[in-house]
Amino acid sequence: MVLPMAASAQLTANVGLTTNYKFRGQDQKTSSARWVKPALQGGVDYTFGESGFYVGNWNSTVQWLDGNRVEMDFYGGYKFKAADVDWDVGLLTYVYPGNTTGNTTELYGAGTYGPVTVKYSHTVSKDYFGWAGNKIDGSMKGRNTGYLNVAFAQEVAPKTTLKVSVGYTRFSSDIKDLGVPNYLDYSVGGSYDLGDGLSLSAAWVGANKTGDFGFVNKGRAIVSLAKTF
């Protein structure tokens, strides 16, 4: 069993450039209200043969925490098929090496049926990206914040895929007690396969509650170029 799995194990890498990195509808460079805030991104993924298990790392330049300019994501999980649905469960940790206030860990589970994917992420770390200020006031927690996303992806022409998604962030009670509202985010766009692992994508991305979060939640036209090796 060991040799066949080792023979079919696969390592892939990716690198990309985007005009703006938004996470759950929010700009990840908050120092400027400009539309174009370039971010360099990339990572690696390793699958353990046909076992369904995988691990990976993904990184991006960011600017929303003092003393930190990079986000490093580490994850691992298990993919399988049941009842005609492709399932994916795992654990993901967001790390901000220059300022650990933002460090967050989530459990996630997703199911894909045809062109539709439903994914739920649940915070298990003490805080959710520093929103509760747990490292300042240990009595406050961001744990149990949840994020639900419904995405649709369908090829509508050769090499062209339409992509639409809607997400909902439900903050923990401690964060909501600080006056931070739950909110919706959205993305409407598509991608074009340029061949040889190169793809170009464009989307309009944003979120509601701009009165509470300001310009970081406003809709932006985002263009990204990515290469998979």
Secondary structure, 3 states (H helix, E strand, C coil): CHHHHHHHCEEEEEEEEECECEECCEECECCCCCCCECEEEEEEEEECCCCCEEEEEEEEECECCCCCCEEEEEEEEEEEEECCEEEEEEEEEEECCCCHHHCEEEEEEEEEECCEEEEEEEECCCCCCCCCCCCCCCCCCCCCCEEEEEEEEEEEECCEEEEEEEEEEECCHHHHHCCCCCEEEEEEEEEEEEECCEEEEEEEEEECCHHHHHHHHCCEEEEEEEEEC
